[in-house]
Amino acid sequence: MTIEEQLKEALRSVQRDNIHRMNRLRVFGVAGFAVISAIAAYLLDSRDLQWKTGWTTMLMGTSAYALMAMILYLGSRLYRGFRQVSRWAVPLVDIPIIVALQYIQIEDSTNKEAIAQFTLSVLVCCSLLSAFTLDLRQLGIAIGVAAAGQMFVGFAGGVSMAGQMAALVVFALVGWICLFAGRNRVELLTRITRANARRARLQRYFSPGVAELLEKQEDDMLCEGSECELTVVFTDIRGFTRLSEALESRDIIHFLNLYHARMVQAVFEHGGTLDKYLGDGLMIYFNAPVQQNDHALRAVKCAMAMKREIAAINTERSWHGEDQLRIGIGIHSGQAVLGDIGAPHRREFTAIGDTVNLASRIEELTKEVGHDVLVSQATFEQVRDDFAWTSIGSVPVPGRKEPVEVYAPGISFQPER
């Protein structure tokens, strides 16, 4: 999923959550006003018949409104289509009902201007509420309908033209505030989504320590191509095709997930970068994006750690009477190009070049020479004093004119960290 798609999904998720909150707030708000209407109509000791009649009418209206609010709330919870309808409830349901109820109240009241002023307060609250949809169209419609409704109630209440103009200024300010706050919220959401996407990419490629270091940097190094010296490592499970034929599909996935988890742990413990999964294999490199002066040593020690993990896995498999595993690991050091490569909608930070190709070829040689780990002459020259070595000699490599000198590491003279 691209960052743009993640942004759209994050925005939709926030809008869904806000719609549910708005529907819940509508239920409680209208129910509360219905209770106030009931108290004013039947419980207060008032001999003013007009007072009681007005609040009785308000109680009937708010009760019907509360029922509609409950339908919107439950409907949006149960049906997706209802959720889309409830998105437009503020300008198409709330504001018209409030205007109608206040107009009825004005008709039966002697203090018409006070009701008109109270209507302005309620409609401003509705306009602010519509901003939570993060939909500029709905916000504009809500403010327009609210302003028209206020003008209608204001004329019925005898509000002066100056008062009406002041109300329009208030709605204009409310619209500007909502627009400003909405854009800030979307911008904040965009920044958070991009930061989360970048963090996920870093954790995908790098060890936790390296990922944390890169996350603190302002520039996104993953987007810039560069050439540098790397030590590239390829791994592969020997006879995996035969092994997978005896397993169900879900068992193959389960096995690979457990296997890769242990192999990648060894990679990260030695500061390596996981380039990609290759089915039952891995492509790894050292010395990028953080420079490592001992990158060749780290790579060979990582390979030996992988061998120890395979030995531990085989011990566990022997307890269950399962076949033993073998892996092949090829290592080569040299210049490679690093960068974010691929189509615009699906890019991958990876290393390319002859160094990568040769490391892959050396890994394939492990099938022929009988050693699980092979390193090239270039890598050997950097770590010759750190391990006991077995010289395999010059071995022909498919696709290359000259044979390649390879070595198999043995006992390490370097203590593990």
Stockholm file with secondary structure:
# STOCKHOLM 1.0

chainA/1-417         MTIEEQLKEALRSVQRDNIHRMNRLRVFGVAGFAVISAIAAYLLDSRDLQWKTGWTTMLMGTSAYALMAMILYLGSRLYRGFRQVSRWAVPLVDIPIIVALQYIQIEDSTNKEAIAQFTLSVLVCCSLLSAFTLDLRQLGIAIGVAAAGQMFVGFAGGVSMAGQMAALVVFALVGWICLFAGRNRVELLTRITRANARRARLQRYFSPGVAELLEKQEDDMLCEGSECELTVVFTDIRGFTRLSEALESRDIIHFLNLYHARMVQAVFEHGGTLDKYLGDGLMIYFNAPVQQNDHALRAVKCAMAMKREIAAINTERSWHGEDQLRIGIGIHSGQAVLGDIGAPHRREFTAIGDTVNLASRIEELTKEVGHDVLVSQATFEQVRDDFAWTSIGSVPVPGRKEPVEVYAPGISFQPER
#=GR chainA/1-417 SS CCHHHHHHHHHHHHHHHHHHHHHHHHHHHHHHHHHHHHIIIIISCCCCHHHHHHHHHHHHHHHHHHHHHHHHHHHHHHCHHHHHHHHTHIIIIIHHHHHHHHHHHHHTCSCHHHHHHHHHHHHHHHHHHHGGGCCHHHHHHHHHHHHHHHHHHHHHTTCCHHHHHHHHHHHHHHHHHHHHHHHHHHHHHHHHHHHHHHHHHHHHHSCHHHHHHHHTSSSCGGGSCEEEEEEEEEEEETTHHHHHHTSCHHHHHHHHHHHHHHHHHHHHHTTCEEEEEETTEEEEEESCSSCCTTHHHHHHHHHHHHHHHHHHHHHHHHHTTCCCCCEEEEEEEEEEEEEEEEETTEEEEEEESHHHHHHHHHHHHHHHHSCSEEEEHHHHHHHTTTEEEEEEEEECCTTCSSCEEEEEEEEESSCCC
#=GC SS_cons         CCHHHHHHHHHHHHHHHHHHHHHHHHHHHHHHHHHHHHIIIIISCCCCHHHHHHHHHHHHHHHHHHHHHHHHHHHHHHCHHHHHHHHTHIIIIIHHHHHHHHHHHHHTCSCHHHHHHHHHHHHHHHHHHHGGGCCHHHHHHHHHHHHHHHHHHHHHTTCCHHHHHHHHHHHHHHHHHHHHHHHHHHHHHHHHHHHHHHHHHHHHHSCHHHHHHHHTSSSCGGGSCEEEEEEEEEEEETTHHHHHHTSCHHHHHHHHHHHHHHHHHHHHHTTCEEEEEETTEEEEEESCSSCCTTHHHHHHHHHHHHHHHHHHHHHHHHHTTCCCCCEEEEEEEEEEEEEEEEETTEEEEEEESHHHHHHHHHHHHHHHHSCSEEEEHHHHHHHTTTEEEEEEEEECCTTCSSCEEEEEEEEESSCCC
//
